[in-house]
Amino acid sequence: MPKSKPVKTSATPWLLRGSLIVPHRRCGKPTCHCAKGQPHATPALSFSRRGKTRILTLRPAQLPAVRAALRRYQQAQAQLEGRAVAGLRRLAQQRTPSTR
């Protein structure tokens, strides 16, 4: 019996860019509770790729990992923005006075 290969995981935590959304929809089955009552809540990740908005439907078990990856992306983006502002300040300080 062949052994199954272990799934390789990255040591680096992954990042996600986008927004967690929870659209409510009706499935269309006439006997479902959503036909007359509360529609289904479907968690999804909304993100833009090549100028087009895409929606990736998520399973409830994926929500904690997706939330954490979104948070890591936001933190990394804030750190990068801080470094860029510091670089602009440094460049402005190095400017030589213009001669008129």
Biopython code that builds the backbone (N, CA, C, O; Angstrom):
import numpy as np
from Bio.PDB.StructureBuilder import StructureBuilder

atoms = [
    (1, "MET", "N", (0.843, -1.176, 0.000)),
    (1, "MET", "CA", (0.000, 0.000, 0.000)),
    (1, "MET", "C", (0.892, 1.244, 0.000)),
    (1, "MET", "O", (1.714, 1.401, 0.903)),
    (2, "PRO", "N", (0.748, 2.144, -1.003)),
    (2, "PRO", "CA", (1.614, 3.326, -1.063)),
    (2, "PRO", "C", (1.274, 4.313, 0.043)),
    (2, "PRO", "O", (0.116, 4.491, 0.424)),
    (3, "LYS", "N", (2.331, 4.949, 0.544)),
    (3, "LYS", "CA", (2.133, 5.949, 1.588)),
    (3, "LYS", "C", (1.725, 7.265, 0.958)),
    (3, "LYS", "O", (2.202, 7.625, -0.119)),
    (4, "SER", "N", (0.847, 7.974, 1.629)),
    (4, "SER", "CA", (0.455, 9.288, 1.104)),
    (4, "SER", "C", (1.523, 10.306, 1.483)),
    (4, "SER", "O", (2.121, 10.235, 2.556)),
    (5, "LYS", "N", (1.745, 11.245, 0.585)),
    (5, "LYS", "CA", (2.754, 12.273, 0.820)),
    (5, "LYS", "C", (2.195, 13.318, 1.780)),
    (5, "LYS", "O", (1.029, 13.698, 1.673)),
    (6, "PRO", "N", (3.016, 13.781, 2.712)),
    (6, "PRO", "CA", (2.533, 14.829, 3.615)),
    (6, "PRO", "C", (2.348, 16.128, 2.845)),
    (6, "PRO", "O", (3.080, 16.426, 1.902)),
    (7, "VAL", "N", (1.360, 16.884, 3.270)),
    (7, "VAL", "CA", (1.090, 18.172, 2.647)),
    (7, "VAL", "C", (2.133, 19.163, 3.137)),
    (7, "VAL", "O", (2.346, 19.309, 4.341)),
    (8, "LYS", "N", (2.784, 19.845, 2.193)),
    (8, "LYS", "CA", (3.792, 20.830, 2.556)),
    (8, "LYS", "C", (3.098, 22.140, 2.946)),
    (8, "LYS", "O", (2.212, 22.625, 2.243)),
    (9, "THR", "N", (3.519, 22.688, 4.064)),
    (9, "THR", "CA", (2.981, 23.982, 4.486)),
    (9, "THR", "C", (4.134, 24.954, 4.613)),
    (9, "THR", "O", (5.255, 24.571, 4.947)),
    (10, "SER", "N", (3.855, 26.181, 4.350)),
    (10, "SER", "CA", (4.868, 27.214, 4.430)),
    (10, "SER", "C", (5.024, 27.666, 5.876)),
    (10, "SER", "O", (4.050, 27.753, 6.623)),
    (11, "ALA", "N", (6.265, 27.951, 6.256)),
    (11, "ALA", "CA", (6.515, 28.452, 7.607)),
    (11, "ALA", "C", (6.091, 29.916, 7.725)),
    (11, "ALA", "O", (5.855, 30.411, 8.827)),
    (12, "THR", "N", (5.995, 30.607, 6.587)),
    (12, "THR", "CA", (5.597, 32.006, 6.582)),
    (12, "THR", "C", (4.079, 32.098, 6.589)),
    (12, "THR", "O", (3.423, 31.493, 5.742)),
    (13, "PRO", "N", (3.504, 32.851, 7.539)),
    (13, "PRO", "CA", (2.049, 33.004, 7.546)),
    (13, "PRO", "C", (1.579, 33.707, 6.274)),
    (13, "PRO", "O", (2.227, 34.646, 5.810)),
    (14, "TRP", "N", (0.493, 33.273, 5.726)),
    (14, "TRP", "CA", (0.006, 33.829, 4.478)),
    (14, "TRP", "C", (-0.803, 35.099, 4.713)),
    (14, "TRP", "O", (-1.326, 35.341, 5.801)),
    (15, "LEU", "N", (-0.884, 35.895, 3.661)),
    (15, "LEU", "CA", (-1.601, 37.166, 3.679)),
    (15, "LEU", "C", (-2.748, 37.102, 2.677)),
    (15, "LEU", "O", (-2.682, 36.387, 1.678)),
    (16, "LEU", "N", (-3.784, 37.852, 2.959)),
    (16, "LEU", "CA", (-4.885, 37.997, 2.013)),
    (16, "LEU", "C", (-5.253, 39.462, 1.898)),
    (16, "LEU", "O", (-5.336, 40.176, 2.898)),
    (17, "ARG", "N", (-5.474, 39.906, 0.666)),
    (17, "ARG", "CA", (-5.930, 41.262, 0.405)),
    (17, "ARG", "C", (-7.389, 41.156, -0.002)),
    (17, "ARG", "O", (-7.741, 40.338, -0.852)),
    (18, "GLY", "N", (-8.231, 41.968, 0.593)),
    (18, "GLY", "CA", (-9.643, 41.955, 0.235)),
    (18, "GLY", "C", (-10.498, 42.280, 1.432)),
    (18, "GLY", "O", (-10.021, 42.818, 2.431)),
    (19, "SER", "N", (-11.762, 41.949, 1.321)),
    (19, "SER", "CA", (-12.729, 42.208, 2.388)),
    (19, "SER", "C", (-13.566, 40.971, 2.634)),
    (19, "SER", "O", (-13.964, 40.271, 1.703)),
    (20, "LEU", "N", (-13.825, 40.717, 3.896)),
    (20, "LEU", "CA", (-14.708, 39.624, 4.260)),
    (20, "LEU", "C", (-16.131, 40.168, 4.197)),
    (20, "LEU", "O", (-16.457, 41.146, 4.869)),
    (21, "ILE", "N", (-16.971, 39.534, 3.393)),
    (21, "ILE", "CA", (-18.360, 39.962, 3.257)),
    (21, "ILE", "C", (-19.275, 38.798, 3.583)),
    (21, "ILE", "O", (-18.865, 37.639, 3.510)),
    (22, "VAL", "N", (-20.516, 39.103, 3.943)),
    (22, "VAL", "CA", (-21.488, 38.050, 4.228)),
    (22, "VAL", "C", (-22.801, 38.405, 3.522)),
    (22, "VAL", "O", (-23.719, 38.948, 4.137)),
    (23, "PRO", "N", (-22.878, 38.088, 2.214)),
    (23, "PRO", "CA", (-24.135, 38.336, 1.510)),
    (23, "PRO", "C", (-25.222, 37.364, 1.976)),
    (23, "PRO", "O", (-24.931, 36.234, 2.369)),
    (24, "HIS", "N", (-26.452, 37.810, 1.926)),
    (24, "HIS", "CA", (-27.593, 36.961, 2.273)),
    (24, "HIS", "C", (-28.342, 36.667, 0.981)),
    (24, "HIS", "O", (-28.639, 37.566, 0.194)),
    (25, "ARG", "N", (-28.639, 35.392, 0.782)),
    (25, "ARG", "CA", (-29.289, 35.011, -0.471)),
    (25, "ARG", "C", (-30.299, 33.894, -0.235)),
    (25, "ARG", "O", (-30.281, 33.212, 0.789)),
    (26, "ARG", "N", (-31.160, 33.736, -1.198)),
    (26, "ARG", "CA", (-32.123, 32.639, -1.183)),
    (26, "ARG", "C", (-31.629, 31.582, -2.174)),
    (26, "ARG", "O", (-31.206, 31.910, -3.282)),
    (27, "CYS", "N", (-31.684, 30.322, -1.767)),
    (27, "CYS", "CA", (-31.114, 29.252, -2.597)),
    (27, "CYS", "C", (-32.008, 28.872, -3.767)),
    (27, "CYS", "O", (-31.517, 28.311, -4.747)),
    (28, "GLY", "N", (-33.285, 29.154, -3.701)),
    (28, "GLY", "CA", (-34.184, 28.853, -4.806)),
    (28, "GLY", "C", (-34.986, 27.577, -4.631)),
    (28, "GLY", "O", (-35.877, 27.295, -5.432)),
    (29, "LYS", "N", (-34.686, 26.802, -3.598)),
    (29, "LYS", "CA", (-35.462, 25.582, -3.354)),
    (29, "LYS", "C", (-36.787, 25.983, -2.692)),
    (29, "LYS", "O", (-36.778, 26.678, -1.676)),
    (30, "PRO", "N", (-37.913, 25.559, -3.249)),
    (30, "PRO", "CA", (-39.204, 26.007, -2.709)),
    (30, "PRO", "C", (-39.503, 25.511, -1.300)),
    (30, "PRO", "O", (-40.297, 26.130, -0.592)),
    (31, "THR", "N", (-38.887, 24.407, -0.875)),
    (31, "THR", "CA", (-39.171, 23.871, 0.463)),
    (31, "THR", "C", (-38.154, 24.335, 1.515)),
    (31, "THR", "O", (-38.270, 23.973, 2.686)),
    (32, "CYS", "N", (-37.181, 25.117, 1.113)),
    (32, "CYS", "CA", (-36.147, 25.573, 2.061)),
    (32, "CYS", "C", (-36.708, 26.695, 2.943)),
    (32, "CYS", "O", (-37.598, 27.439, 2.531)),
    (33, "HIS", "N", (-36.176, 26.801, 4.147)),
    (33, "HIS", "CA", (-36.620, 27.845, 5.077)),
    (33, "HIS", "C", (-36.386, 29.248, 4.527)),
    (33, "HIS", "O", (-37.065, 30.193, 4.927)),
    (34, "CYS", "N", (-35.437, 29.387, 3.619)),
    (34, "CYS", "CA", (-35.130, 30.718, 3.100)),
    (34, "CYS", "C", (-36.188, 31.221, 2.123)),
    (34, "CYS", "O", (-36.240, 32.415, 1.825)),
    (35, "ALA", "N", (-37.038, 30.312, 1.621)),
    (35, "ALA", "CA", (-38.067, 30.726, 0.663)),
    (35, "ALA", "C", (-39.060, 31.685, 1.306)),
    (35, "ALA", "O", (-39.581, 32.585, 0.646)),
    (36, "LYS", "N", (-39.320, 31.493, 2.586)),
    (36, "LYS", "CA", (-40.296, 32.346, 3.269)),
    (36, "LYS", "C", (-39.707, 33.108, 4.443)),
    (36, "LYS", "O", (-40.336, 34.027, 4.968)),
    (37, "GLY", "N", (-38.516, 32.737, 4.854)),
    (37, "GLY", "CA", (-37.942, 33.349, 6.046)),
    (37, "GLY", "C", (-36.577, 33.955, 5.805)),
    (37, "GLY", "O", (-36.320, 34.594, 4.785)),
    (38, "GLN", "N", (-35.714, 33.733, 6.776)),
    (38, "GLN", "CA", (-34.361, 34.295, 6.768)),
    (38, "GLN", "C", (-33.528, 33.679, 5.650)),
    (38, "GLN", "O", (-33.422, 32.455, 5.571)),
    (39, "PRO", "N", (-32.927, 34.511, 4.773)),
    (39, "PRO", "CA", (-32.068, 33.960, 3.721)),
    (39, "PRO", "C", (-30.767, 33.391, 4.294)),
    (39, "PRO", "O", (-30.404, 33.663, 5.439)),
    (40, "HIS", "N", (-30.087, 32.611, 3.488)),
    (40, "HIS", "CA", (-28.811, 32.014, 3.887)),
    (40, "HIS", "C", (-27.724, 33.090, 3.938)),
    (40, "HIS", "O", (-27.657, 33.954, 3.064)),
    (41, "ALA", "N", (-26.884, 33.035, 4.954)),
    (41, "ALA", "CA", (-25.709, 33.905, 5.049)),
    (41, "ALA", "C", (-24.534, 33.120, 4.472)),
    (41, "ALA", "O", (-24.237, 32.011, 4.917)),
    (42, "THR", "N", (-23.877, 33.699, 3.489)),
    (42, "THR", "CA", (-22.787, 33.007, 2.812)),
    (42, "THR", "C", (-21.511, 33.822, 2.942)),
    (42, "THR", "O", (-21.333, 34.777, 2.186)),
    (43, "PRO", "N", (-20.605, 33.486, 3.875)),
    (43, "PRO", "CA", (-19.366, 34.251, 4.003)),
    (43, "PRO", "C", (-18.513, 34.120, 2.739)),
    (43, "PRO", "O", (-18.429, 33.054, 2.130)),
    (44, "ALA", "N", (-17.886, 35.234, 2.367)),
    (44, "ALA", "CA", (-17.077, 35.237, 1.151)),
    (44, "ALA", "C", (-15.964, 36.266, 1.279)),
    (44, "ALA", "O", (-16.042, 37.195, 2.082)),
    (45, "LEU", "N", (-14.935, 36.082, 0.475)),
    (45, "LEU", "CA", (-13.838, 37.031, 0.379)),
    (45, "LEU", "C", (-14.019, 37.790, -0.928)),
    (45, "LEU", "O", (-14.063, 37.192, -2.003)),
    (46, "SER", "N", (-14.124, 39.098, -0.830)),
    (46, "SER", "CA", (-14.224, 39.949, -2.012)),
    (46, "SER", "C", (-12.851, 40.575, -2.238)),
    (46, "SER", "O", (-12.275, 41.167, -1.325)),
    (47, "PHE", "N", (-12.328, 40.441, -3.460)),
    (47, "PHE", "CA", (-11.007, 40.991, -3.765)),
    (47, "PHE", "C", (-10.961, 41.411, -5.225)),
    (47, "PHE", "O", (-11.780, 40.977, -6.035)),
    (48, "SER", "N", (-10.008, 42.247, -5.546)),
    (48, "SER", "CA", (-9.847, 42.739, -6.901)),
    (48, "SER", "C", (-8.609, 42.107, -7.518)),
    (48, "SER", "O", (-7.562, 42.021, -6.876)),
    (49, "ARG", "N", (-8.732, 41.668, -8.757)),
    (49, "ARG", "CA", (-7.603, 41.083, -9.466)),
    (49, "ARG", "C", (-7.674, 41.519, -10.924)),
    (49, "ARG", "O", (-8.663, 41.287, -11.618)),
    (50, "ARG", "N", (-6.598, 42.155, -11.365)),
    (50, "ARG", "CA", (-6.534, 42.679, -12.731)),
    (50, "ARG", "C", (-7.709, 43.596, -13.041)),
    (50, "ARG", "O", (-8.264, 43.567, -14.139)),
    (51, "GLY", "N", (-8.083, 44.418, -12.047)),
    (51, "GLY", "CA", (-9.129, 45.399, -12.240)),
    (51, "GLY", "C", (-10.550, 44.860, -12.177)),
    (51, "GLY", "O", (-11.501, 45.589, -12.459)),
    (52, "LYS", "N", (-10.703, 43.607, -11.813)),
    (52, "LYS", "CA", (-12.025, 43.006, -11.754)),
    (52, "LYS", "C", (-12.288, 42.475, -10.351)),
    (52, "LYS", "O", (-11.453, 41.775, -9.779)),
    (53, "THR", "N", (-13.453, 42.811, -9.798)),
    (53, "THR", "CA", (-13.817, 42.321, -8.469)),
    (53, "THR", "C", (-14.225, 40.863, -8.564)),
    (53, "THR", "O", (-15.006, 40.470, -9.431)),
    (54, "ARG", "N", (-13.687, 40.079, -7.662)),
    (54, "ARG", "CA", (-14.001, 38.649, -7.622)),
    (54, "ARG", "C", (-14.506, 38.311, -6.221)),
    (54, "ARG", "O", (-14.193, 38.998, -5.248)),
    (55, "ILE", "N", (-15.285, 37.250, -6.140)),
    (55, "ILE", "CA", (-15.830, 36.806, -4.865)),
    (55, "ILE", "C", (-15.536, 35.316, -4.718)),
    (55, "ILE", "O", (-15.864, 34.507, -5.587)),
    (56, "LEU", "N", (-14.914, 34.981, -3.602)),
    (56, "LEU", "CA", (-14.577, 33.600, -3.301)),
    (56, "LEU", "C", (-15.399, 33.166, -2.089)),
    (56, "LEU", "O", (-15.212, 33.684, -0.988)),
    (57, "THR", "N", (-16.302, 32.221, -2.293)),
    (57, "THR", "CA", (-17.154, 31.740, -1.207)),
    (57, "THR", "C", (-16.317, 30.914, -0.234)),
    (57, "THR", "O", (-15.465, 30.125, -0.642)),
    (58, "LEU", "N", (-16.575, 31.110, 1.055)),
    (58, "LEU", "CA", (-15.795, 30.448, 2.096)),
    (58, "LEU", "C", (-16.647, 29.484, 2.900)),
    (58, "LEU", "O", (-17.857, 29.664, 3.039)),
    (59, "ARG", "N", (-15.998, 28.465, 3.423)),
    (59, "ARG", "CA", (-16.657, 27.570, 4.371)),
    (59, "ARG", "C", (-16.508, 28.183, 5.770)),
    (59, "ARG", "O", (-15.521, 28.872, 6.027)),
    (60, "PRO", "N", (-17.447, 27.955, 6.663)),
    (60, "PRO", "CA", (-17.346, 28.518, 8.010)),
    (60, "PRO", "C", (-16.035, 28.177, 8.719)),
    (60, "PRO", "O", (-15.522, 28.990, 9.488)),
    (61, "ALA", "N", (-15.490, 26.992, 8.472)),
    (61, "ALA", "CA", (-14.234, 26.583, 9.116)),
    (61, "ALA", "C", (-13.044, 27.427, 8.636)),
    (61, "ALA", "O", (-12.021, 27.503, 9.317)),
    (62, "GLN", "N", (-13.179, 28.055, 7.471)),
    (62, "GLN", "CA", (-12.090, 28.871, 6.925)),
    (62, "GLN", "C", (-12.062, 30.289, 7.505)),
    (62, "GLN", "O", (-11.051, 30.980, 7.382)),
    (63, "LEU", "N", (-13.137, 30.725, 8.122)),
    (63, "LEU", "CA", (-13.245, 32.118, 8.566)),
    (63, "LEU", "C", (-12.135, 32.567, 9.511)),
    (63, "LEU", "O", (-11.578, 33.641, 9.284)),
    (64, "PRO", "N", (-11.772, 31.817, 10.558)),
    (64, "PRO", "CA", (-10.697, 32.288, 11.437)),
    (64, "PRO", "C", (-9.376, 32.505, 10.705)),
    (64, "PRO", "O", (-8.703, 33.510, 10.932)),
    (65, "ALA", "N", (-8.997, 31.576, 9.830)),
    (65, "ALA", "CA", (-7.738, 31.711, 9.100)),
    (65, "ALA", "C", (-7.794, 32.877, 8.120)),
    (65, "ALA", "O", (-6.805, 33.591, 7.956)),
    (66, "VAL", "N", (-8.931, 33.079, 7.472)),
    (66, "VAL", "CA", (-9.081, 34.179, 6.525)),
    (66, "VAL", "C", (-9.024, 35.514, 7.261)),
    (66, "VAL", "O", (-8.361, 36.446, 6.806)),
    (67, "ARG", "N", (-9.711, 35.609, 8.386)),
    (67, "ARG", "CA", (-9.663, 36.851, 9.179)),
    (67, "ARG", "C", (-8.230, 37.173, 9.606)),
    (67, "ARG", "O", (-7.794, 38.321, 9.524)),
    (68, "ALA", "N", (-7.508, 36.160, 10.058)),
    (68, "ALA", "CA", (-6.122, 36.366, 10.497)),
    (68, "ALA", "C", (-5.238, 36.795, 9.323)),
    (68, "ALA", "O", (-4.394, 37.677, 9.485)),
    (69, "ALA", "N", (-5.414, 36.191, 8.153)),
    (69, "ALA", "CA", (-4.608, 36.545, 6.982)),
    (69, "ALA", "C", (-4.919, 37.961, 6.508)),
    (69, "ALA", "O", (-4.014, 38.682, 6.085)),
    (70, "LEU", "N", (-6.185, 38.369, 6.572)),
    (70, "LEU", "CA", (-6.560, 39.744, 6.224)),
    (70, "LEU", "C", (-5.915, 40.735, 7.192)),
    (70, "LEU", "O", (-5.425, 41.788, 6.783)),
    (71, "ARG", "N", (-5.923, 40.388, 8.466)),
    (71, "ARG", "CA", (-5.321, 41.258, 9.489)),
    (71, "ARG", "C", (-3.814, 41.389, 9.264)),
    (71, "ARG", "O", (-3.259, 42.481, 9.386)),
    (72, "ARG", "N", (-3.151, 40.271, 8.934)),
    (72, "ARG", "CA", (-1.711, 40.326, 8.665)),
    (72, "ARG", "C", (-1.410, 41.203, 7.451)),
    (72, "ARG", "O", (-0.419, 41.933, 7.443)),
    (73, "TYR", "N", (-2.251, 41.134, 6.438)),
    (73, "TYR", "CA", (-2.052, 41.978, 5.254)),
    (73, "TYR", "C", (-2.179, 43.456, 5.635)),
    (73, "TYR", "O", (-1.359, 44.279, 5.229)),
    (74, "GLN", "N", (-3.202, 43.781, 6.408)),
    (74, "GLN", "CA", (-3.405, 45.173, 6.817)),
    (74, "GLN", "C", (-2.232, 45.675, 7.651)),
    (74, "GLN", "O", (-1.806, 46.819, 7.491)),
    (75, "GLN", "N", (-1.709, 44.840, 8.534)),
    (75, "GLN", "CA", (-0.555, 45.231, 9.338)),
    (75, "GLN", "C", (0.677, 45.430, 8.468)),
    (75, "GLN", "O", (1.419, 46.393, 8.657)),
    (76, "ALA", "N", (0.899, 44.532, 7.521)),
    (76, "ALA", "CA", (2.050, 44.655, 6.618)),
    (76, "ALA", "C", (1.921, 45.908, 5.756)),
    (76, "ALA", "O", (2.912, 46.597, 5.512)),
    (77, "GLN", "N", (0.725, 46.201, 5.301)),
    (77, "GLN", "CA", (0.487, 47.391, 4.485)),
    (77, "GLN", "C", (0.752, 48.658, 5.304)),
    (77, "GLN", "O", (1.336, 49.614, 4.793)),
    (78, "ALA", "N", (0.327, 48.668, 6.570)),
    (78, "ALA", "CA", (0.566, 49.829, 7.433)),
    (78, "ALA", "C", (2.064, 50.018, 7.684)),
    (78, "ALA", "O", (2.554, 51.147, 7.686)),
    (79, "GLN", "N", (2.787, 48.923, 7.895)),
    (79, "GLN", "CA", (4.235, 49.008, 8.101)),
    (79, "GLN", "C", (4.926, 49.532, 6.848)),
    (79, "GLN", "O", (5.824, 50.369, 6.939)),
    (80, "LEU", "N", (4.520, 49.052, 5.698)),
    (80, "LEU", "CA", (5.109, 49.504, 4.444)),
    (80, "LEU", "C", (4.829, 50.988, 4.214)),
    (80, "LEU", "O", (5.711, 51.727, 3.778)),
    (81, "GLU", "N", (3.621, 51.418, 4.503)),
    (81, "GLU", "CA", (3.272, 52.835, 4.360)),
    (81, "GLU", "C", (4.129, 53.683, 5.295)),
    (81, "GLU", "O", (4.601, 54.749, 4.900)),
    (82, "GLY", "N", (4.335, 53.226, 6.524)),
    (82, "GLY", "CA", (5.189, 53.946, 7.475)),
    (82, "GLY", "C", (6.619, 54.073, 6.971)),
    (82, "GLY", "O", (7.241, 55.127, 7.104)),
    (83, "ARG", "N", (7.133, 52.998, 6.393)),
    (83, "ARG", "CA", (8.495, 53.042, 5.844)),
    (83, "ARG", "C", (8.574, 53.985, 4.645)),
    (83, "ARG", "O", (9.574, 54.681, 4.471)),
    (84, "ALA", "N", (7.544, 54.012, 3.832)),
    (84, "ALA", "CA", (7.533, 54.902, 2.669)),
    (84, "ALA", "C", (7.492, 56.358, 3.100)),
    (84, "ALA", "O", (8.175, 57.193, 2.508)),
    (85, "VAL", "N", (6.711, 56.677, 4.113)),
    (85, "VAL", "CA", (6.638, 58.054, 4.625)),
    (85, "VAL", "C", (7.986, 58.452, 5.213)),
    (85, "VAL", "O", (8.449, 59.573, 4.999)),
    (86, "ALA", "N", (8.620, 57.545, 5.951)),
    (86, "ALA", "CA", (9.938, 57.832, 6.515)),
    (86, "ALA", "C", (10.954, 58.077, 5.397)),
    (86, "ALA", "O", (11.814, 58.949, 5.523)),
    (87, "GLY", "N", (10.860, 57.319, 4.315)),
    (87, "GLY", "CA", (11.749, 57.519, 3.181)),
    (87, "GLY", "C", (11.540, 58.878, 2.532)),
    (87, "GLY", "O", (12.505, 59.531, 2.136)),
    (88, "LEU", "N", (10.304, 59.304, 2.421)),
    (88, "LEU", "CA", (10.011, 60.629, 1.861)),
    (88, "LEU", "C", (10.577, 61.733, 2.747)),
    (88, "LEU", "O", (11.133, 62.714, 2.253)),
    (89, "ARG", "N", (10.431, 61.565, 4.060)),
    (89, "ARG", "CA", (10.987, 62.564, 4.990)),
    (89, "ARG", "C", (12.500, 62.655, 4.837)),
    (89, "ARG", "O", (13.070, 63.744, 4.782)),
    (90, "ARG", "N", (13.138, 61.491, 4.768)),
    (90, "ARG", "CA", (14.599, 61.458, 4.626)),
    (90, "ARG", "C", (15.021, 62.131, 3.318)),
    (90, "ARG", "O", (15.988, 62.892, 3.298)),
    (91, "LEU", "N", (14.319, 61.861, 2.254)),
    (91, "LEU", "CA", (14.629, 62.477, 0.968)),
    (91, "LEU", "C", (14.440, 63.994, 1.034)),
    (91, "LEU", "O", (15.252, 64.745, 0.492)),
    (92, "ALA", "N", (13.393, 64.436, 1.683)),
    (92, "ALA", "CA", (13.143, 65.881, 1.805)),
    (92, "ALA", "C", (14.210, 66.548, 2.634)),
    (92, "ALA", "O", (14.566, 67.694, 2.360)),
    (93, "GLN", "N", (14.734, 65.871, 3.642)),
    (93, "GLN", "CA", (15.801, 66.443, 4.479)),
    (93, "GLN", "C", (17.117, 66.534, 3.715)),
    (93, "GLN", "O", (17.937, 67.402, 4.013)),
    (94, "GLN", "N", (17.330, 65.674, 2.756)),
    (94, "GLN", "CA", (18.566, 65.660, 1.995)),
    (94, "GLN", "C", (18.560, 66.657, 0.856)),
    (94, "GLN", "O", (19.592, 66.882, 0.224)),
    (95, "ARG", "N", (17.418, 67.254, 0.586)),
    (95, "ARG", "CA", (17.324, 68.216, -0.516)),
    (95, "ARG", "C", (18.248, 69.404, -0.277)),
    (95, "ARG", "O", (18.342, 69.922, 0.836)),
    (96, "THR", "N", (18.904, 69.809, -1.303)),
    (96, "THR", "CA", (19.745, 70.992, -1.173)),
    (96, "THR", "C", (18.894, 72.211, -1.506)),
    (96, "THR", "O", (18.007, 72.136, -2.356)),
    (97, "PRO", "N", (19.160, 73.333, -0.843)),
    (97, "PRO", "CA", (18.371, 74.530, -1.150)),
    (97, "PRO", "C", (18.576, 74.926, -2.603)),
    (97, "PRO", "O", (19.693, 74.906, -3.119)),
    (98, "SER", "N", (17.491, 75.281, -3.243)),
    (98, "SER", "CA", (17.593, 75.681, -4.650)),
    (98, "SER", "C", (18.169, 77.090, -4.748)),
    (98, "SER", "O", (17.929, 77.944, -3.895)),
    (99, "THR", "N", (18.914, 77.298, -5.786)),
    (99, "THR", "CA", (19.492, 78.646, -6.007)),
    (99, "THR", "C", (18.558, 79.409, -6.931)),
    (99, "THR", "O", (18.046, 78.862, -7.908)),
    (100, "ARG", "N", (18.345, 80.653, -6.618)),
    (100, "ARG", "CA", (17.434, 81.463, -7.434)),
    (100, "ARG", "C", (18.175, 82.552, -8.106)),
    (100, "ARG", "O", (17.581, 83.343, -8.839)),
]
sb = StructureBuilder()
sb.init_structure("model")
sb.init_model(0)
sb.init_chain("A")
sb.init_seg("    ")
for serial, (resi, resn, name, xyz) in enumerate(atoms, 1):
    if name == "N":
        sb.init_residue(resn, " ", resi, " ")
    sb.init_atom(name, np.array(xyz, "f"), 0.0, 1.0, " ", f" {name:<3s}", serial, name[0])
structure = sb.get_structure()
